[in-house]
Amino acid sequence: MKQIYYSTWRAMNCDVSAQLETEADGKALLGGLPAEVEAIEARLSRFRANSELMALNARAGQWVTASDVLFENVRAAKQASRLTDGMFNPLVLPALVAAGYDRSFPDIRQPETTHPVPAADWRGIGLRPTTHEVRIPAGSALDLGGVAKGWTAARLADELAAYGPCLVNVGGDLVARGAPQNLPGWEVIVEDPFDRHALVTLWLRDAALVTSGTDFRRWTSANGVEQHHIVDPRTGSPAETDVLTVTVHHRHAPTAEAYAKAVLLGGAQAGLDWLQSQWNAAGLVVRRDGAVLATADFTDLVQQRTTV
C-alpha cells in the first residue's frame, strides 16, 4: 500500500526536507539522504577549507581534475551564466568575502567591509568534459551555493523518483517528480516575506520552484553598512534593487536559481519582463514596498491550483 513518508534535517546551512509516496520502505530510503547531502556539501561548500571546491579555488588559473559532483555543478553554473548573460556569475566569492560574508551566516559578527570586488568574467571558466578538468580565471574564486542547492534537490528527487512521486526542498529550492495519488501535483506555497503566511498556493509536478531574496541573510558591518548576500557581479556590492523576494518556476532547478538572481538584479518589472521571454520560465516578485507582480505564466499556475 502506498504511503507518504517525510524527513527533515539541516544541511548546507539551511533546512532540507524530502517527501516520498511509495510502496517500498520509504523510511529507509529517506534515511540515507542526510549522508548523501553531507557528502555533496563536503565537496561543494565554500565554508569548509578542505572541500574540493576550495581546493579548486586555491589553484585558480590551473587545470584541475574534478569529481563528477564538482564538474557537474561548475558546468551548470557556467550554463546559468550563459543563459542570464552574466547576471548570474558564480565567480562572486571574492566580492562576498569583501562584503563580509566570509563565513557561515550564523557566525557573521559585524565584519569590516572593504572595497567592492567585481566578479571575474564567467566566460573564463574552462571545462574539459572528456577528462573532467576545470579551470577558473587566475585570481578568481567560485561560490556554487545557489546552484549547488538546486542541483542537490534535483539529484535527490531523481533518485527518489525511481520509487514513487517525491518532493525535495533544499533551503527553498523545491523539486517535484510525479504527483501523489489522486492529485495533480505536490501542493506548495509561496510565503509572503512580510508575515510568512501563504501568499499563493500551486501544484508542483516535474518541475522546480525556487525562491530567492534580500530579506533573509542580512547583516550590518562594523562600520554600519547594511549588507545582504545577493551580490551584483558587475559591481561587487550587494544588489541595489526594489525586489524583496522572487520566485521562479522552471523545469531545471539550477536554471531557476540563476533566473531568480537575474530578476532580482534586473528589478521587479524589467526582471519579470526579461523572465517572460525565457523558455518555460514563470515568476513572481514581491517588491520592497509590498507590491506583488507576476508573469502571465505564473498567474496561470496559481489559477490552475485554484480550479482543480
C-alpha positions in Angstrom: 0.0 0.0 0.0 1.3 3.4 -0.9 2.2 5.8 1.9 3.8 9.2 2.0 7.0 9.4 4.0 8.6 12.6 5.3 12.0 13.5 6.6 13.7 16.8 7.5 17.2 17.8 8.6 19.7 20.6 8.5 22.4 20.8 5.8 24.1 23.4 3.6 23.2 26.0 6.3 19.5 25.6 5.6 16.5 23.3 6.2 16.3 20.3 4.0 13.2 18.0 3.6 12.0 15.2 1.4 8.6 13.6 0.9 8.1 10.3 -1.0 5.0 8.4 -1.8 5.9 4.7 -2.2 5.1 1.1 -1.5 8.7 0.5 -0.7 10.4 1.1 2.7 10.3 4.9 2.5 11.7 5.4 5.9 14.9 3.6 4.9 15.1 5.4 1.5 14.8 8.8 3.2 17.1 7.8 6.0 20.0 7.6 3.7 19.6 11.1 2.3 21.4 13.2 5.0 24.6 11.3 4.5 24.4 11.8 0.7 23.8 15.5 1.1 26.7 15.7 3.6 29.0 14.1 1.0 27.9 16.6 -1.6 28.3 19.5 0.8 31.8 18.3 1.7 32.8 18.7 -1.9 31.0 22.0 -2.7 31.0 24.1 0.4 33.0 27.3 0.4 32.8 27.3 4.2 34.9 24.2 4.5 38.6 24.9 4.0 39.2 21.3 2.9 36.4 21.0 0.4 37.0 20.1 -3.2 35.7 23.5 -4.3 38.1 25.4 -2.1 41.0 23.2 -3.4 39.9 24.2 -6.9 39.8 27.9 -5.9 43.3 27.6 -4.4 44.5 26.5 -7.9 42.8 29.3 -9.9 44.4 29.6 -13.3 45.3 25.9 -13.5 43.5 22.9 -14.9 42.2 20.7 -12.1 40.6 17.3 -12.4 37.2 17.4 -10.7 34.9 14.8 -9.3 31.6 14.2 -11.1 29.8 16.2 -8.4 32.0 19.3 -8.7 32.3 19.1 -12.5 28.5 18.9 -13.0 28.0 21.9 -10.7 30.6 24.0 -12.3 29.1 23.1 -15.7 25.6 24.0 -14.5 26.9 27.3 -13.1 28.6 28.3 -16.4 25.5 27.4 -18.3 23.4 29.5 -15.9 25.8 32.4 -16.5 25.4 32.0 -20.3 21.6 31.9 -20.0 21.5 35.1 -18.0 24.3 36.9 -19.9 26.3 37.1 -16.7 23.7 38.5 -14.4 24.3 35.2 -12.6 28.0 34.7 -12.1 29.5 32.0 -9.8 32.8 33.9 -9.6 31.5 36.2 -6.9 33.3 34.7 -3.9 35.9 37.5 -3.6 33.0 40.0 -3.6 31.1 38.1 -0.9 34.2 38.0 1.2 34.8 41.7 0.7 31.2 42.4 1.8 31.7 40.5 5.0 30.1 37.2 4.1 33.3 35.3 4.7 31.9 32.6 6.9 28.7 30.6 7.5 25.9 33.1 8.0 25.2 32.3 11.7 28.8 33.1 12.5 28.9 36.5 11.0 29.8 39.1 13.7 29.9 42.6 12.2 32.9 42.2 9.9 34.6 45.2 8.4 33.7 45.8 4.8 36.3 46.5 2.2 36.2 48.0 -1.3 33.8 46.1 -3.7 35.4 43.5 -5.9 33.5 42.9 -9.2 33.4 39.3 -10.3 35.7 37.9 -12.9 34.4 37.2 -16.4 32.4 33.9 -16.2 33.5 33.1 -19.8 36.9 32.4 -18.4 35.6 29.2 -16.7 37.1 26.4 -18.7 35.7 22.9 -18.9 37.1 19.7 -20.4 34.2 17.2 -20.4 36.2 14.2 -21.6 38.8 14.4 -18.7 36.5 16.2 -16.2 39.0 19.1 -15.8 38.0 22.6 -14.7 40.0 25.8 -14.8 38.8 29.2 -13.3 40.5 32.5 -14.1 43.6 33.4 -12.1 42.7 35.5 -9.1 39.1 34.4 -9.1 37.1 32.0 -6.9 33.8 30.1 -7.2 30.8 30.2 -4.9 28.4 27.5 -6.0 25.9 28.0 -3.2 22.6 28.6 -5.1 23.4 26.3 -8.0 24.5 23.6 -5.6 21.2 23.7 -3.7 19.2 23.4 -6.8 21.4 20.7 -8.2 21.3 18.7 -5.0 17.5 19.0 -4.8 17.2 17.7 -8.3 19.6 14.9 -7.8 17.8 13.6 -4.7 14.4 13.9 -6.5 15.7 12.0 -9.5 16.9 9.2 -7.2 13.7 9.0 -5.2 11.5 9.1 -8.3 12.5 5.5 -9.0 10.4 4.6 -6.0 7.5 7.0 -6.4 6.4 10.6 -6.6 8.5 12.9 -4.5 9.1 16.4 -3.4 12.5 17.7 -2.2 13.2 21.1 -0.6 16.8 22.3 -0.1 16.6 25.7 1.5 13.7 27.0 -0.6 14.7 25.2 -3.8 11.9 22.8 -4.4 12.0 20.0 -6.9 9.0 17.7 -7.6 8.9 14.4 -9.5 5.4 13.0 -10.3 2.4 13.6 -8.1 0.8 12.0 -5.1 -2.1 9.6 -5.8 -5.3 11.3 -7.0 -3.6 14.8 -7.0 -2.4 16.9 -10.0 0.9 17.6 -8.2 2.5 18.4 -4.8 0.8 21.3 -3.1 3.3 24.0 -2.3 3.1 27.6 -1.1 5.0 30.8 -1.7 5.3 32.7 1.5 4.6 36.4 2.0 8.1 37.7 3.1 6.4 40.3 5.4 4.4 37.9 7.6 5.4 34.4 6.4 1.8 33.5 5.7 0.9 31.9 2.4 0.9 34.4 -0.5 -0.1 31.9 -3.2 -0.5 28.1 -3.5 0.1 26.0 -6.5 0.6 22.4 -7.7 4.2 21.4 -8.5 4.9 18.5 -10.7 8.0 17.5 -12.7 9.4 21.0 -12.2 11.4 23.2 -9.8 10.2 26.2 -7.7 13.0 28.4 -6.4 12.7 31.5 -4.1 15.5 33.9 -3.5 15.6 37.3 -1.8 17.3 40.0 0.1 15.1 39.5 3.2 16.8 36.6 4.9 20.6 36.7 5.0 21.3 40.3 6.1 23.9 41.8 8.5 25.4 45.2 9.4 29.1 45.6 9.1 31.2 47.1 11.9 31.3 50.4 10.1 27.5 50.5 9.9 26.9 49.4 6.3 23.8 47.2 5.9 24.6 44.1 3.7 22.9 41.1 2.2 24.1 38.1 0.4 22.9 38.8 -3.1 25.9 40.4 -4.8 25.7 42.2 -8.1 28.6 40.6 -10.1 29.0 43.8 -12.1 29.7 46.0 -9.1 30.9 43.5 -6.4 28.4 45.1 -4.0 25.2 43.8 -2.5 22.5 44.4 -5.2 20.5 47.6 -5.1 17.0 46.5 -6.2 13.4 47.1 -5.5 12.9 43.3 -5.2 12.4 41.8 -1.8 11.8 38.2 -2.9 11.5 36.5 -6.3 10.1 33.0 -7.0 10.8 31.2 -10.3 9.1 28.1 -11.8 11.2 26.2 -14.3 11.9 22.5 -15.2 15.6 22.8 -14.3 16.4 23.8 -10.7 19.9 25.3 -11.2 18.4 27.4 -14.1 15.6 28.5 -11.8 18.2 29.6 -9.3 20.0 31.7 -11.9 16.9 33.2 -13.3 15.8 34.3 -9.8 19.1 36.1 -9.3 18.8 37.8 -12.7 15.3 39.0 -11.9 16.4 40.3 -8.6 19.3 42.2 -10.1 17.2 43.5 -13.0 14.5 44.9 -10.8 10.9 43.9 -10.4 9.3 45.0 -13.7 12.3 44.8 -16.0 13.3 41.5 -14.4 9.9 39.9 -14.9 9.7 41.2 -18.5 13.0 39.5 -19.2 11.9 36.3 -17.5 8.7 36.2 -19.5 10.8 36.0 -22.7 12.8 32.9 -21.4 11.7 29.4 -22.4 9.5 27.6 -19.9 10.0 30.1 -17.1 7.5 31.9 -14.9 8.0 34.1 -11.9 6.5 36.1 -9.1 8.1 39.1 -7.3 7.3 40.8 -4.0 8.7 44.3 -4.1 10.2 46.1 -1.1 7.1 48.3 -1.0 4.8 45.3 -0.7 3.5 45.2 -4.2 3.2 41.8 -5.8 3.9 41.2 -9.6 3.9 38.1 -11.7 4.4 36.9 -15.2 1.3 35.7 -17.0 2.5 32.1 -16.9 2.9 32.2 -13.2 -0.6 33.6 -12.8 -1.8 30.7 -14.8 -0.1 28.2 -12.5 -1.9 29.7 -9.5 -5.2 29.7 -11.3 -4.7 26.0 -12.1 -4.3 25.4 -8.4 -7.5 27.1 -7.5 -9.6 25.5 -10.2 -8.6 21.8 -9.6 
